[in-house]
Amino acid sequence: MSNDVFSLERSVIEVTSMHRPDPQWHFVDKQGHEHVWFDGEGAATRDYNPRTRYTLRTVTRVHDGWVYDEDGERREVWHWECSQCGEQVNPGYTADDCEQYIPGIAHYKINGVTVSQEEFERRWKEQHG
């Protein structure tokens, strides 16, 4: 049996947001079309996970034109409309009420030497079954 020392180090990335989708938002337009946030799997969701990308599957982004901000930078102006009936929709956003983190890059080491994940797992299995 080997005396190799296996270690896995993973940093965390702070992703706290002041403007993120609010999965609790729900809107029904005048034609009865329901609008909610969808998660990365394409399912309507009521839960928030900072690792998930959220989309609006029932609305279309409509370009209204261009404006110039106080620094002279050109900025696009747009709004959301129901994809079926064209009614304007204002998606719900919120801010995080606590710090949010996601896992960063993993560093696999054997005896203090960085190795690939594959090498790490292969040698771990060899020694630990």
The first five atom37 places (N, CA, C, CB, O) and aatype in JSON, in Angstrom:
{
  "aatype": [12, 15, 2, 3, 19, 13, 15, 10, 6, 1, 15, 19, 9, 6, 19, 16, 15, 12, 8, 1, 14, 3, 14, 5, 17, 8, 13, 19, 3, 11, 5, 7, 8, 6, 8, 19, 17, 13, 3, 7, 6, 7, 0, 0, 16, 1, 3, 18, 2, 14, 1, 16, 1, 18, 16, 10, 1, 16, 19, 16, 1, 19, 8, 3, 7, 17, 19, 18, 3, 6, 3, 7, 6, 1, 1, 6, 19, 17, 8, 17, 6, 4, 15, 5, 4, 7, 6, 5, 19, 2, 14, 7, 18, 16, 0, 3, 3, 4, 6, 5, 18, 9, 14, 7, 9, 0, 8, 18, 11, 9, 2, 7, 19, 16, 19, 15, 5, 6, 6, 13, 6, 1, 1, 17, 11, 6, 5, 8, 7],
  "atom_mask": [
    [1, 1, 1, 1, 1],
    [1, 1, 1, 1, 1],
    [1, 1, 1, 1, 1],
    [1, 1, 1, 1, 1],
    [1, 1, 1, 1, 1],
    [1, 1, 1, 1, 1],
    [1, 1, 1, 1, 1],
    [1, 1, 1, 1, 1],
    [1, 1, 1, 1, 1],
    [1, 1, 1, 1, 1],
    [1, 1, 1, 1, 1],
    [1, 1, 1, 1, 1],
    [1, 1, 1, 1, 1],
    [1, 1, 1, 1, 1],
    [1, 1, 1, 1, 1],
    [1, 1, 1, 1, 1],
    [1, 1, 1, 1, 1],
    [1, 1, 1, 1, 1],
    [1, 1, 1, 1, 1],
    [1, 1, 1, 1, 1],
    [1, 1, 1, 1, 1],
    [1, 1, 1, 1, 1],
    [1, 1, 1, 1, 1],
    [1, 1, 1, 1, 1],
    [1, 1, 1, 1, 1],
    [1, 1, 1, 1, 1],
    [1, 1, 1, 1, 1],
    [1, 1, 1, 1, 1],
    [1, 1, 1, 1, 1],
    [1, 1, 1, 1, 1],
    [1, 1, 1, 1, 1],
    [1, 1, 1, 0, 1],
    [1, 1, 1, 1, 1],
    [1, 1, 1, 1, 1],
    [1, 1, 1, 1, 1],
    [1, 1, 1, 1, 1],
    [1, 1, 1, 1, 1],
    [1, 1, 1, 1, 1],
    [1, 1, 1, 1, 1],
    [1, 1, 1, 0, 1],
    [1, 1, 1, 1, 1],
    [1, 1, 1, 0, 1],
    [1, 1, 1, 1, 1],
    [1, 1, 1, 1, 1],
    [1, 1, 1, 1, 1],
    [1, 1, 1, 1, 1],
    [1, 1, 1, 1, 1],
    [1, 1, 1, 1, 1],
    [1, 1, 1, 1, 1],
    [1, 1, 1, 1, 1],
    [1, 1, 1, 1, 1],
    [1, 1, 1, 1, 1],
    [1, 1, 1, 1, 1],
    [1, 1, 1, 1, 1],
    [1, 1, 1, 1, 1],
    [1, 1, 1, 1, 1],
    [1, 1, 1, 1, 1],
    [1, 1, 1, 1, 1],
    [1, 1, 1, 1, 1],
    [1, 1, 1, 1, 1],
    [1, 1, 1, 1, 1],
    [1, 1, 1, 1, 1],
    [1, 1, 1, 1, 1],
    [1, 1, 1, 1, 1],
    [1, 1, 1, 0, 1],
    [1, 1, 1, 1, 1],
    [1, 1, 1, 1, 1],
    [1, 1, 1, 1, 1],
    [1, 1, 1, 1, 1],
    [1, 1, 1, 1, 1],
    [1, 1, 1, 1, 1],
    [1, 1, 1, 0, 1],
    [1, 1, 1, 1, 1],
    [1, 1, 1, 1, 1],
    [1, 1, 1, 1, 1],
    [1, 1, 1, 1, 1],
    [1, 1, 1, 1, 1],
    [1, 1, 1, 1, 1],
    [1, 1, 1, 1, 1],
    [1, 1, 1, 1, 1],
    [1, 1, 1, 1, 1],
    [1, 1, 1, 1, 1],
    [1, 1, 1, 1, 1],
    [1, 1, 1, 1, 1],
    [1, 1, 1, 1, 1],
    [1, 1, 1, 0, 1],
    [1, 1, 1, 1, 1],
    [1, 1, 1, 1, 1],
    [1, 1, 1, 1, 1],
    [1, 1, 1, 1, 1],
    [1, 1, 1, 1, 1],
    [1, 1, 1, 0, 1],
    [1, 1, 1, 1, 1],
    [1, 1, 1, 1, 1],
    [1, 1, 1, 1, 1],
    [1, 1, 1, 1, 1],
    [1, 1, 1, 1, 1],
    [1, 1, 1, 1, 1],
    [1, 1, 1, 1, 1],
    [1, 1, 1, 1, 1],
    [1, 1, 1, 1, 1],
    [1, 1, 1, 1, 1],
    [1, 1, 1, 1, 1],
    [1, 1, 1, 0, 1],
    [1, 1, 1, 1, 1],
    [1, 1, 1, 1, 1],
    [1, 1, 1, 1, 1],
    [1, 1, 1, 1, 1],
    [1, 1, 1, 1, 1],
    [1, 1, 1, 1, 1],
    [1, 1, 1, 1, 1],
    [1, 1, 1, 0, 1],
    [1, 1, 1, 1, 1],
    [1, 1, 1, 1, 1],
    [1, 1, 1, 1, 1],
    [1, 1, 1, 1, 1],
    [1, 1, 1, 1, 1],
    [1, 1, 1, 1, 1],
    [1, 1, 1, 1, 1],
    [1, 1, 1, 1, 1],
    [1, 1, 1, 1, 1],
    [1, 1, 1, 1, 1],
    [1, 1, 1, 1, 1],
    [1, 1, 1, 1, 1],
    [1, 1, 1, 1, 1],
    [1, 1, 1, 1, 1],
    [1, 1, 1, 1, 1],
    [1, 1, 1, 1, 1],
    [1, 1, 1, 0, 1]
  ],
  "atom_positions": [
    [[0.85, -1.19, 0.0], [0.0, 0.0, 0.0], [0.88, 1.24, 0.0], [-0.96, 0.01, 1.22], [1.87, 1.3, 0.73]],
    [[0.54, 2.2, -0.8], [1.31, 3.43, -0.95], [0.96, 4.43, 0.15], [1.07, 4.05, -2.34], [-0.12, 4.37, 0.74]],
    [[1.88, 5.33, 0.41], [1.64, 6.39, 1.38], [1.37, 7.72, 0.68], [2.84, 6.53, 2.32], [1.61, 8.78, 1.26]],
    [[0.86, 7.67, -0.55], [0.56, 8.9, -1.28], [-0.47, 9.73, -0.53], [0.05, 8.58, -2.7], [-1.39, 9.21, 0.1]],
    [[-0.29, 11.03, -0.61], [-1.23, 11.97, 0.01], [-2.05, 12.61, -1.11], [-0.48, 13.07, 0.87], [-1.51, 13.3, -1.97]],
    [[-3.36, 12.37, -1.09], [-4.27, 12.91, -2.09], [-4.96, 14.14, -1.51], [-5.31, 11.84, -2.53], [-5.43, 14.13, -0.37]],
    [[-5.0, 15.2, -2.3], [-5.72, 16.39, -1.83], [-6.46, 17.04, -3.0], [-4.74, 17.42, -1.18], [-6.01, 17.03, -4.15]],
    [[-7.59, 17.59, -2.67], [-8.42, 18.3, -3.63], [-8.69, 19.68, -3.05], [-9.76, 17.54, -3.94], [-9.25, 19.82, -1.96]],
    [[-8.28, 20.7, -3.79], [-8.51, 22.07, -3.35], [-9.47, 22.71, -4.34], [-7.18, 22.88, -3.25], [-9.29, 22.59, -5.56]],
    [[-10.47, 23.39, -3.83], [-11.44, 24.05, -4.7], [-11.73, 25.43, -4.12], [-12.75, 23.21, -4.84], [-12.11, 25.57, -2.96]],
    [[-11.53, 26.43, -4.96], [-11.87, 27.78, -4.54], [-13.38, 27.98, -4.68], [-11.09, 28.84, -5.37], [-14.06, 27.18, -5.32]],
    [[-13.88, 29.03, -4.1], [-15.28, 29.4, -4.29], [-15.31, 30.78, -4.93], [-16.07, 29.39, -2.95], [-14.43, 31.61, -4.71]],
    [[-16.34, 31.01, -5.72], [-16.49, 32.28, -6.42], [-17.74, 32.96, -5.87], [-16.59, 32.08, -7.97], [-18.82, 32.37, -5.85]],
    [[-17.59, 34.17, -5.43], [-18.72, 34.94, -4.89], [-19.52, 35.49, -6.07], [-18.23, 36.11, -3.95], [-18.97, 36.16, -6.94]],
    [[-20.82, 35.19, -6.11], [-21.68, 35.58, -7.23], [-22.93, 36.32, -6.76], [-22.07, 34.35, -8.04], [-23.97, 36.29, -7.43]],
    [[-22.85, 36.98, -5.62], [-23.99, 37.72, -5.09], [-24.43, 38.76, -6.11], [-23.64, 38.39, -3.73], [-23.6, 39.47, -6.69]],
    [[-25.73, 38.86, -6.34], [-26.25, 39.75, -7.38], [-27.22, 40.78, -6.8], [-26.94, 38.94, -8.47], [-28.01, 40.48, -5.9]],
    [[-27.14, 41.98, -7.34], [-28.09, 43.03, -6.99], [-29.28, 43.04, -7.95], [-27.39, 44.41, -7.0], [-30.27, 43.73, -7.72]],
    [[-29.19, 42.24, -9.05], [-30.25, 42.21, -10.06], [-30.23, 40.84, -10.73], [-30.08, 43.36, -11.12], [-29.45, 40.59, -11.66]],
    [[-31.08, 39.96, -10.24], [-31.16, 38.6, -10.78], [-32.62, 38.22, -10.94], [-30.42, 37.59, -9.86], [-33.5, 38.82, -10.33]],
    [[-32.89, 37.2, -11.77], [-34.27, 36.75, -11.92], [-34.88, 36.35, -10.58], [-34.34, 35.56, -12.9], [-34.23, 35.74, -9.74]],
    [[-36.13, 36.72, -10.4], [-36.87, 36.33, -9.2], [-37.76, 35.15, -9.58], [-37.73, 37.53, -8.63], [-38.81, 35.34, -10.19]],
    [[-37.37, 33.92, -9.21], [-38.16, 32.76, -9.61], [-39.56, 32.73, -8.98], [-37.43, 31.51, -9.25], [-40.39, 31.92, -9.39]],
    [[-39.83, 33.58, -8.01], [-41.17, 33.66, -7.42], [-42.1, 34.52, -8.29], [-41.09, 34.24, -5.99], [-43.31, 34.52, -8.08]],
    [[-41.53, 35.25, -9.27], [-42.34, 36.11, -10.14], [-43.25, 35.26, -11.02], [-41.43, 37.01, -11.01], [-42.85, 34.22, -11.55]],
    [[-44.47, 35.73, -11.15], [-45.49, 35.04, -11.94], [-46.42, 36.11, -12.48], [-46.28, 33.97, -11.07], [-46.88, 36.97, -11.73]],
    [[-46.71, 36.07, -13.78], [-47.57, 37.07, -14.39], [-48.47, 36.41, -15.43], [-46.73, 38.21, -15.04], [-48.0, 35.6, -16.24]],
    [[-49.74, 36.74, -15.4], [-50.69, 36.28, -16.41], [-51.19, 37.52, -17.15], [-51.88, 35.46, -15.77], [-51.75, 38.42, -16.53]],
    [[-50.97, 37.56, -18.47], [-51.39, 38.73, -19.24], [-52.9, 38.72, -19.49], [-50.63, 38.8, -20.58], [-53.58, 37.77, -19.1]],
    [[-53.4, 39.75, -20.14], [-54.85, 39.9, -20.33], [-55.46, 38.78, -21.18], [-55.14, 41.23, -20.98], [-56.66, 38.52, -21.09]],
    [[-54.64, 38.12, -21.99], [-55.12, 37.01, -22.82], [-55.03, 35.66, -22.1], [-54.33, 36.95, -24.12], [-55.38, 34.63, -22.67]],
    [[-54.56, 35.68, -20.85], [-54.46, 34.45, -20.06], [-53.16, 33.69, -20.24], [0.0, 0.0, 0.0], [-53.05, 32.55, -19.77]],
    [[-52.17, 34.3, -20.91], [-50.88, 33.62, -21.09], [-50.03, 33.8, -19.84], [-50.13, 34.18, -22.34], [-49.8, 34.92, -19.37]],
    [[-49.56, 32.68, -19.31], [-48.77, 32.7, -18.08], [-47.28, 32.9, -18.4], [-48.98, 31.38, -17.28], [-46.75, 32.31, -19.34]],
    [[-46.64, 33.74, -17.58], [-45.21, 34.03, -17.77], [-44.49, 33.81, -16.45], [-45.0, 35.49, -18.28], [-44.88, 34.35, -15.42]],
    [[-43.42, 33.0, -16.49], [-42.59, 32.69, -15.33], [-41.16, 32.52, -15.82], [-43.09, 31.4, -14.58], [-40.91, 32.46, -17.03]],
    [[-40.22, 32.46, -14.89], [-38.83, 32.14, -15.22], [-38.69, 30.64, -15.4], [-37.85, 32.67, -14.13], [-39.32, 29.86, -14.69]],
    [[-37.84, 30.24, -16.35], [-37.53, 28.83, -16.59], [-36.07, 28.59, -16.24], [-37.83, 28.44, -18.06], [-35.21, 29.44, -16.47]],
    [[-35.8, 27.39, -15.68], [-34.43, 27.05, -15.32], [-33.68, 26.48, -16.53], [-34.4, 26.03, -14.15], [-34.24, 26.38, -17.62]],
    [[-32.43, 26.12, -16.33], [-31.59, 25.61, -17.4], [-32.08, 24.32, -18.03], [0.0, 0.0, 0.0], [-31.67, 23.97, -19.13]],
    [[-32.95, 23.6, -17.33], [-33.52, 22.36, -17.85], [-34.78, 22.63, -18.68], [-33.84, 21.4, -16.7], [-35.34, 21.71, -19.27]],
    [[-35.22, 23.9, -18.71], [-36.42, 24.25, -19.47], [-37.7, 24.11, -18.69], [0.0, 0.0, 0.0], [-38.79, 24.17, -19.27]],
    [[-37.6, 23.93, -17.38], [-38.79, 23.76, -16.54], [-39.11, 25.07, -15.82], [-38.59, 22.61, -15.53], [-38.2, 25.78, -15.39]],
    [[-40.39, 25.37, -15.68], [-40.8, 26.52, -14.87], [-40.3, 26.28, -13.45], [-42.37, 26.72, -14.89], [-40.37, 25.16, -12.94]],
    [[-39.79, 27.32, -12.82], [-39.17, 27.13, -11.51], [-39.64, 28.18, -10.51], [-37.65, 27.17, -11.63], [-40.01, 29.29, -10.89]],
    [[-39.61, 27.82, -9.24], [-39.91, 28.74, -8.14], [-38.73, 28.83, -7.19], [-41.17, 28.28, -7.38], [-38.79, 29.56, -6.2]],
    [[-37.65, 28.09, -7.48], [-36.47, 28.08, -6.61], [-35.3, 28.77, -7.32], [-36.08, 26.63, -6.22], [-35.22, 28.77, -8.54]],
    [[-34.4, 29.35, -6.52], [-33.23, 30.03, -7.08], [-31.96, 29.27, -6.76], [-33.14, 31.46, -6.55], [-31.76, 28.82, -5.63]],
    [[-31.11, 29.13, -7.76], [-29.8, 28.53, -7.59], [-28.83, 29.39, -8.38], [-29.77, 27.02, -8.07], [-29.01, 29.56, -9.59]],
    [[-27.79, 29.96, -7.74], [-26.88, 30.84, -8.48], [-26.11, 30.14, -9.58], [-25.92, 31.46, -7.53], [-25.48, 30.81, -10.4]],
    [[-26.13, 28.81, -9.64], [-25.43, 28.07, -10.69], [-26.32, 27.86, -11.92], [-24.95, 26.73, -10.16], [-25.85, 27.34, -12.94]],
    [[-27.58, 28.24, -11.83], [-28.53, 28.01, -12.91], [-28.68, 29.26, -13.77], [-29.9, 27.59, -12.34], [-28.68, 30.38, -13.27]],
    [[-28.81, 29.04, -15.07], [-29.11, 30.12, -16.0], [-30.62, 30.14, -16.21], [-28.33, 29.94, -17.38], [-31.21, 29.1, -16.52]],
    [[-31.24, 31.29, -16.02], [-32.69, 31.41, -16.14], [-33.06, 32.08, -17.46], [-33.27, 32.19, -14.96], [-32.35, 32.96, -17.94]],
    [[-34.18, 31.65, -18.03], [-34.65, 32.21, -19.29], [-36.14, 32.53, -19.21], [-34.38, 31.24, -20.46], [-36.85, 32.07, -18.31]],
    [[-36.58, 33.33, -20.16], [-37.99, 33.66, -20.32], [-38.44, 33.06, -21.64], [-38.24, 35.22, -20.28], [-38.18, 33.63, -22.7]],
    [[-39.09, 31.93, -21.59], [-39.44, 31.19, -22.81], [-40.71, 31.69, -23.47], [-39.58, 29.74, -22.5], [-40.97, 31.37, -24.63]],
    [[-41.52, 32.47, -22.77], [-42.82, 32.88, -23.31], [-42.85, 34.32, -23.77], [-43.9, 32.67, -22.28], [-43.9, 34.82, -24.18]],
    [[-41.72, 35.0, -23.72], [-41.67, 36.4, -24.12], [-40.56, 36.62, -25.15], [-41.44, 37.31, -22.9], [-39.64, 35.81, -25.29]],
    [[-40.68, 37.73, -25.87], [-39.71, 38.1, -26.9], [-39.17, 39.48, -26.57], [-40.35, 38.08, -28.32], [-39.91, 40.37, -26.18]],
    [[-37.87, 39.64, -26.73], [-37.23, 40.94, -26.52], [-37.41, 41.78, -27.78], [-35.72, 40.78, -26.16], [-37.06, 41.34, -28.88]],
    [[-37.96, 42.99, -27.62], [-38.26, 43.87, -28.75], [-37.36, 45.11, -28.67], [-39.77, 44.27, -28.75], [-37.33, 45.81, -27.66]],
    [[-36.65, 45.37, -29.75], [-35.75, 46.53, -29.84], [-36.57, 47.81, -30.05], [-34.71, 46.34, -31.01], [-37.38, 47.89, -30.97]],
    [[-36.36, 48.81, -29.18], [-37.07, 50.08, -29.29], [-36.23, 51.19, -29.91], [-37.54, 50.53, -27.93], [-36.77, 52.17, -30.4]],
    [[-34.91, 51.03, -29.89], [-34.04, 52.07, -30.44], [-32.76, 52.19, -29.64], [0.0, 0.0, 0.0], [-32.38, 51.29, -28.89]],
    [[-32.11, 53.33, -29.82], [-30.84, 53.6, -29.16], [-30.9, 54.94, -28.44], [-29.67, 53.57, -30.17], [-31.55, 55.87, -28.91]],
    [[-30.21, 55.04, -27.32], [-30.05, 56.31, -26.6], [-28.58, 56.44, -26.25], [-30.96, 56.37, -25.31], [-27.81, 55.48, -26.32]],
    [[-28.19, 57.66, -25.86], [-26.82, 57.9, -25.42], [-26.86, 58.28, -23.95], [-26.14, 59.03, -26.27], [-27.62, 59.16, -23.55]],
    [[-26.04, 57.61, -23.15], [-26.03, 57.91, -21.73], [-25.18, 59.15, -21.44], [-25.49, 56.7, -20.94], [-24.66, 59.78, -22.36]],
    [[-25.06, 59.49, -20.16], [-24.35, 60.72, -19.77], [-22.87, 60.71, -20.15], [-24.48, 60.92, -18.28], [-22.25, 61.77, -20.2]],
    [[-22.31, 59.53, -20.41], [-20.91, 59.43, -20.84], [-20.78, 59.39, -22.35], [-20.27, 58.19, -20.24], [-19.68, 59.24, -22.88]],
    [[-21.9, 59.53, -23.05], [-21.87, 59.5, -24.51], [-21.83, 58.1, -25.1], [0.0, 0.0, 0.0], [-21.65, 57.94, -26.3]],
    [[-22.01, 57.1, -24.25], [-22.02, 55.71, -24.73], [-23.4, 55.36, -25.28], [-21.63, 54.74, -23.58], [-24.42, 55.65, -24.66]],
    [[-23.42, 54.74, -26.45], [-24.66, 54.32, -27.07], [-25.18, 53.08, -26.35], [-24.47, 54.04, -28.59], [-24.43, 52.15, -26.08]],
    [[-26.48, 53.09, -26.05], [-27.1, 51.99, -25.3], [-28.42, 51.62, -25.97], [-27.33, 52.39, -23.82], [-29.2, 52.48, -26.37]],
    [[-28.64, 50.31, -26.06], [-29.87, 49.82, -26.67], [-31.03, 49.93, -25.68], [-29.7, 48.35, -27.13], [-30.87, 49.68, -24.49]],
    [[-32.19, 50.31, -26.18], [-33.42, 50.36, -25.39], [-34.34, 49.28, -25.95], [-34.1, 51.79, -25.43], [-34.51, 49.17, -27.17]],
    [[-34.94, 48.49, -25.06], [-35.81, 47.4, -25.49], [-36.81, 47.09, -24.4], [-34.99, 46.15, -25.83], [-36.72, 47.59, -23.28]],
    [[-37.78, 46.25, -24.74], [-38.76, 45.77, -23.77], [-39.12, 44.33, -24.12], [-40.04, 46.68, -23.76], [-38.75, 43.82, -25.17]],
    [[-39.87, 43.68, -23.2], [-40.32, 42.31, -23.4], [-41.8, 42.32, -23.77], [-40.08, 41.45, -22.14], [-42.58, 43.11, -23.25]],
    [[-42.17, 41.41, -24.69], [-43.57, 41.23, -25.06], [-43.91, 39.74, -25.03], [-43.86, 41.83, -26.46], [-43.06, 38.89, -25.28]],
    [[-45.17, 39.45, -24.73], [-45.65, 38.07, -24.82], [-45.46, 37.61, -26.26], [-47.16, 37.95, -24.37], [-45.85, 38.31, -27.2]],
    [[-44.88, 36.45, -26.45], [-44.63, 35.92, -27.79], [-45.91, 35.57, -28.53], [-43.74, 34.7, -27.71], [-45.9, 35.47, -29.76]],
    [[-47.0, 35.38, -27.81], [-48.26, 35.0, -28.46], [-49.14, 36.2, -28.8], [-49.03, 34.05, -27.58], [-49.67, 36.28, -29.91]],
    [[-49.3, 37.13, -27.85], [-50.27, 38.22, -28.07], [-49.64, 39.6, -28.16], [-51.28, 38.22, -26.97], [-50.32, 40.55, -28.55]],
    [[-48.37, 39.74, -27.82], [-47.69, 41.03, -27.94], [-47.86, 41.97, -26.77], [0.0, 0.0, 0.0], [-47.33, 43.08, -26.8]],
    [[-48.59, 41.55, -25.73], [-48.73, 42.42, -24.55], [-47.37, 42.6, -23.88], [-49.75, 41.82, -23.54], [-46.59, 41.65, -23.76]],
    [[-47.09, 43.82, -23.43], [-45.82, 44.08, -22.76], [-45.78, 43.35, -21.42], [-45.6, 45.6, -22.56], [-46.75, 43.34, -20.67]],
    [[-44.62, 42.74, -21.14], [-44.42, 41.97, -19.92], [-43.17, 42.53, -19.22], [-44.26, 40.44, -20.22], [-42.14, 42.75, -19.86]],
    [[-43.28, 42.75, -17.92], [-42.13, 43.23, -17.14], [-41.68, 42.13, -16.19], [-42.49, 44.52, -16.35], [-42.24, 41.97, -15.1]],
    [[-40.67, 41.35, -16.6], [-40.22, 40.22, -15.78], [-39.79, 40.66, -14.39], [-39.08, 39.5, -16.46], [-39.29, 41.77, -14.2]],
    [[-39.99, 39.77, -13.43], [-39.62, 40.05, -12.05], [-38.15, 39.79, -11.78], [0.0, 0.0, 0.0], [-37.61, 38.74, -12.14]],
    [[-37.53, 40.76, -11.15], [-36.13, 40.65, -10.73], [-36.06, 40.95, -9.24], [-35.2, 41.61, -11.54], [-36.97, 41.56, -8.68]],
    [[-34.99, 40.52, -8.62], [-34.77, 40.79, -7.21], [-33.27, 40.87, -6.96], [-35.44, 39.7, -6.32], [-32.47, 40.71, -7.88]],
    [[-32.91, 41.11, -5.73], [-31.51, 41.1, -5.32], [-31.32, 39.98, -4.31], [-31.07, 42.48, -4.71], [-32.24, 39.62, -3.58]],
    [[-30.11, 39.43, -4.27], [-29.82, 38.42, -3.25], [-29.87, 39.07, -1.87], [-28.44, 37.76, -3.5], [-29.45, 40.22, -1.7]],
    [[-30.39, 38.34, -0.9], [-30.45, 38.88, 0.47], [-29.35, 38.29, 1.35], [-31.82, 38.59, 1.09], [-29.28, 38.59, 2.55]],
    [[-28.5, 37.47, 0.76], [-27.31, 36.96, 1.45], [-26.25, 36.66, 0.4], [-27.65, 35.68, 2.31], [-26.56, 36.57, -0.79]],
    [[-25.02, 36.5, 0.83], [-23.95, 36.22, -0.11], [-24.18, 34.86, -0.78], [-22.58, 36.24, 0.6], [-24.6, 33.9, -0.14]],
    [[-23.9, 34.8, -2.07], [-24.05, 33.58, -2.85], [-22.69, 33.17, -3.39], [-25.07, 33.78, -4.01], [-21.91, 34.02, -3.81]],
    [[-22.41, 31.88, -3.39], [-21.14, 31.36, -3.87], [-21.38, 30.14, -4.76], [-20.2, 30.98, -2.69], [-22.36, 29.41, -4.58]],
    [[-20.49, 29.95, -5.72], [-20.5, 28.73, -6.53], [-19.1, 28.14, -6.49], [-20.95, 29.03, -8.01], [-18.12, 28.85, -6.24]],
    [[-18.98, 26.82, -6.73], [-17.66, 26.2, -6.72], [-16.79, 26.73, -7.84], [-17.78, 24.68, -6.82], [-17.27, 26.95, -8.95]],
    [[-15.53, 26.93, -7.56], [-14.56, 27.36, -8.56], [-13.82, 26.16, -9.14], [0.0, 0.0, 0.0], [-14.3, 25.02, -9.06]],
    [[-12.66, 26.42, -9.7], [-11.85, 25.39, -10.33], [-11.26, 24.46, -9.28], [-10.73, 26.02, -11.18], [-10.82, 24.91, -8.22]],
    [[-11.27, 23.18, -9.59], [-10.71, 22.18, -8.67], [-9.24, 21.95, -9.03], [-11.51, 20.84, -8.74], [-8.87, 21.93, -10.2]],
    [[-8.42, 21.79, -8.0], [-7.0, 21.48, -8.18], [-6.74, 20.13, -7.5], [-6.08, 22.61, -7.58], [-6.88, 20.01, -6.29]],
    [[-6.37, 19.14, -8.29], [-6.12, 17.79, -7.8], [-4.62, 17.63, -7.58], [-6.66, 16.71, -8.8], [-3.82, 17.95, -8.45]],
    [[-4.25, 17.13, -6.4], [-2.83, 16.97, -6.08], [-2.57, 15.6, -5.47], [-2.36, 18.09, -5.12], [-3.37, 15.08, -4.7]],
    [[-1.43, 15.05, -5.83], [-0.94, 13.84, -5.2], [0.47, 14.16, -4.7], [-0.95, 12.6, -6.19], [1.35, 14.51, -5.49]],
    [[0.66, 14.03, -3.41], [1.95, 14.36, -2.78], [2.38, 15.8, -3.09], [3.04, 13.38, -3.25], [3.56, 16.08, -3.28]],
    [[1.38, 16.7, -3.14], [1.67, 18.1, -3.37], [1.88, 18.49, -4.81], [0.0, 0.0, 0.0], [2.11, 19.66, -5.1]],
    [[1.82, 17.54, -5.73], [2.03, 17.8, -7.16], [0.67, 17.81, -7.87], [2.97, 16.73, -7.8], [-0.12, 16.88, -7.72]],
    [[0.4, 18.87, -8.63], [-0.86, 18.98, -9.35], [-0.92, 17.94, -10.46], [-1.03, 20.4, -9.94], [0.02, 17.78, -11.23]],
    [[-2.05, 17.23, -10.53], [-2.29, 16.22, -11.56], [-3.67, 16.46, -12.16], [-2.19, 14.77, -10.98], [-4.46, 17.23, -11.62]],
    [[-3.95, 15.81, -13.28], [-5.28, 15.93, -13.9], [-6.3, 15.19, -13.04], [-5.28, 15.36, -15.35], [-5.94, 14.35, -12.21]],
    [[-7.56, 15.52, -13.24], [-8.62, 14.82, -12.52], [-8.59, 13.33, -12.84], [-10.0, 15.42, -12.87], [-8.78, 12.49, -11.96]],
    [[-8.34, 13.01, -14.1], [-8.31, 11.61, -14.52], [-7.19, 10.85, -13.8], [-8.12, 11.51, -16.04], [-7.41, 9.74, -13.31]],
    [[-6.0, 11.44, -13.75], [-4.87, 10.82, -13.06], [-5.17, 10.64, -11.58], [-3.6, 11.66, -13.25], [-4.9, 9.59, -11.0]],
    [[-5.72, 11.68, -10.98], [-6.09, 11.64, -9.56], [-7.04, 10.48, -9.29], [-6.73, 12.97, -9.13], [-6.81, 9.68, -8.38]],
    [[-8.1, 10.38, -10.08], [-9.11, 9.34, -9.88], [-8.55, 7.95, -10.15], [-10.33, 9.59, -10.78], [-8.85, 7.0, -9.42]],
    [[-7.73, 7.81, -11.19], [-7.13, 6.51, -11.52], [-6.26, 6.02, -10.37], [-6.31, 6.6, -12.81], [-6.37, 4.87, -9.95]],
    [[-5.39, 6.89, -9.88], [-4.48, 6.48, -8.81], [-5.22, 6.26, -7.49], [-3.38, 7.52, -8.62], [-4.84, 5.39, -6.71]],
    [[-6.27, 7.05, -7.24], [-7.08, 6.85, -6.04], [-7.71, 5.45, -6.06], [-8.18, 7.93, -5.94], [-7.66, 4.72, -5.06]],
    [[-8.29, 5.09, -7.2], [-8.93, 3.76, -7.33], [-7.92, 2.65, -7.18], [-9.64, 3.64, -8.7], [-8.21, 1.62, -6.57]],
    [[-6.72, 2.84, -7.73], [-5.68, 1.83, -7.6], [-5.35, 1.55, -6.14], [-4.42, 2.26, -8.33], [-5.12, 0.41, -5.74]],
    [[-5.34, 2.62, -5.34], [-4.92, 2.48, -3.94], [-6.07, 2.22, -2.98], [-4.21, 3.71, -3.51], [-5.86, 1.63, -1.92]],
    [[-7.26, 2.65, -3.34], [-8.38, 2.54, -2.39], [-9.53, 1.68, -2.9], [-8.9, 3.91, -2.05], [-10.59, 1.61, -2.28]],
    [[-9.3, 1.05, -4.03], [-10.33, 0.12, -4.55], [-11.43, 0.84, -5.17], [0.0, 0.0, 0.0], [-12.37, 0.22, -5.65]]
  ]
}
